[in-house]
Amino acid sequence: MPVRGPYFTLQQAADAYPIFSFRLLRRLVQERRIPFSRAGRCIVLAEADIEAYLERNRVEPPRWEVAS
């Protein structure tokens, strides 16, 4: 079984990653845009899944060609 690293509740993830608010994380979970697990009634996110979400949504800057 693969090790996914530490798990965060939605509030802990919002505190650890300032770019996410609690409300945004809740919406991402509700829309199934980020993987999550349930521990009873508590929703938890694996650190690896948060990092993967950030990498998937990374936008590279355009490369400008210099005219010669």
N, C-alpha and C positions, 0 to 999 in steps of 0.2 A: 504494500500500500504506500503511495507516495506521501511524503511529508510536505505539508502545505505551509508550515511555519506558524507563527503566532496568529491567534484569532482576535478580532476586535469586535466589540459591540458597535452599534452605529455611533453612539456618542464618543466612544474611545477613538474610533476611526476619524471622526470629525475633529477631535482634539489633536490627533497625531498627524493628520494631513490638513493643514489650514485652508487648502484650496477647496475642500469639501465642507459644506454645511450639513448639519443633521438632516435638514429638510431635503437637500439635494440627494443625499445617500438614501433616504427613505423613498424618494421618487425613483431612483435608479433600481432599487430592489423591487418596487411595485411594478415597474415597467419591464422587469427581468432583463435589464441591460448590464447588470453586474452579477456574477455568481455569488450565492450566499447559502448559508446553512441555518437550520433552526436548532436551537438547544432549548427544548421546551417551547416557551412563548418568546424567547429571546432570539433575535436575528443576529447572526455573527458573520463577519467577513474575514476571509483569510488575507493576510498581508500580501501573499503572492497574487491573489486575484485582484487586489487593489492596484498593485504595480502593473499587472497585465492590462487592466482597464486603462490606466494612464498611458501605457505604451501604445495600445491600439488607437487611442484618440490623439496621438501626437501629430502635430502639423509641422512639416518641414518648411522653412522659408524658401521662397523662389530663388532660383539661381539666375543671376543676371549675366548676360553675355555682354562683353565689352566689344564694341564695334572697332575694327581696326582699319 
